[in-house]
Amino acid sequence: MAAAQKALWYIESHFGAGLALGDVAAAAGVSPFHLTRVFQAATGWPVVRYLRARRLSEAGRDLAAGAGDILGVALSAGYGSHEAFTRAFREQFGVTPEEVRKRGSLEGLPVVDAMRVMQEPMPEAQVPRVEEAGPLLIAGLGARYLASNSAGIPAQWQRYEQDRPVGPKESYAYGVCFNYDDEGNFDYLCGHEVPNFSTPPSDYTRLRLARRPYAVVRHTGHIGSIPLTWRAFLETWLPASGLVAADAPDFERYDADFDPRTGMGGVEIWVPLAP
């Protein structure tokens, strides 16, 4: 069973306990960092946010059904106090637990149901090649994304290509993911390699990637289906190779074959490796 599937099963059977990311990762048999990335690739959700949403959704169902003791519902959902539960509930649904109990309905609220990992066809298996790269100085347009919604990345690339100064044509463009938090939120930098950080415009994000080994595969389909390649890479190809991902920025590298107008031409995925 894949790590994301193990994590989903564990969350669904234990979310009433005081689970943390480390607990779910241990049950899935991988590191918290690795689970964060694998789970997001498989489900579109960060682990911690999904866990919280499921807890609160089930608590909301109990309240809508007429649960008399809100503190008891809070404790069953893994919250230690009425206040902490109410705060989280309001953040999730925009109403208080008391309001839901009073109206006896969850209609119109963003309830999150239990999910399964979609069993989609995976790309043809690849054996990752190992390659050293760096140091790389990347500069470009940066933005912060929720792990559950990175749909703004194509528009970010469009803004970057429209606004960046005209210069010599570079060999590669880079899409770098970094600064992951426990909920899977991350920074995304679309940019190019620069000789030093004094040349890019002052409003550009700058990122230095140290020299290190990477596992590399190529996504050959349309860019819109690259999550499938990421998922296969992280869940299957990388573990099968005996390689271990490091807690460091990973990136997609676009060469001259990639056509940004059609989204075709392929792109390489580079995942940093632990020593």
NORVENPE-V793356 format. One record per helix or strand. SS is the DSSP state (A for helix, B for strand). FROM is the first residue (numbers start at 1). LEN is the number of residues. If there is no record, write none. Layout:
SS_FROM_LEN + SS_FROM_LEN
This chain:
A_3_12 + A_21_8 + A_32_12 + A_47_18 + A_70_7 + A_82_12 + A_97_7 + B_129_5 + B_136_11 + B_149_1 + A_153_11 + B_173_6 + B_186_8 + B_205_5 + B_212_8 + A_223_19 + B_245_1 + B_250_5 + B_259_1 + B_264_1 + B_267_7
